[in-house]
Amino acid sequence: MRSDAESTEVQTAVPDEGLLKYLVYTSTPTRQMVPEDFESILRTARHRNRRVGITGILLFRDDCFIQFLEGPPTEVDALLDDIIADERHHHLRVILTETTVDRSFPDWRMGFGTPGAHEPVGLHGVRDSFNDLAAGADEGVVRRSAEDCSNWFKAKEHSAAS
């Protein structure tokens, strides 16, 4: 598992006024992804997200992206338009969108994780929430799986920092 967080500088820069949009999407890369691709994606995302108040995480496994975004609704919508136009991936599906007042990822301008296939995301031995999200299951399963992935990422980051 590789992950990157920018917790110290983010906490003071994230505006939390008003309603936020929480969005989860999946997509498929158009080509084999290499480390430089991820570095470019994260560098661009973190720079933009810092300016516009977006936080979230990006997960990648088995040729599938799952990204969690949260922030001011107009900024999340504008970012999604840019993501849709990005030639590095296709078959983008928004699988969850909600309005919230609390952030799930206040410490990450764009956290990143690459859970291995041998590393189920979610409840050990019960299901793999990453696969549930990638498959675009029904809304209830997607909501629970998104929460599982969020908790999994936070636990991984916490254990890596310890």
Secondary structure, 3 states (H helix, E strand, C coil): CCCECCHHHHCCCCCCCCCEEEEEEEEEECCCCCHHHHHHHHHHHHHHHHHHCCEEEEEEECCEEEEEEEECHHHHHHHHHHHHHCCCEEEEEEEEEEEECCCCCCCCCCEEECCCCCCCCCCCCCCCHHHHHHHCCCHHHHHHHHHHHHHHHHHHHHHHHC
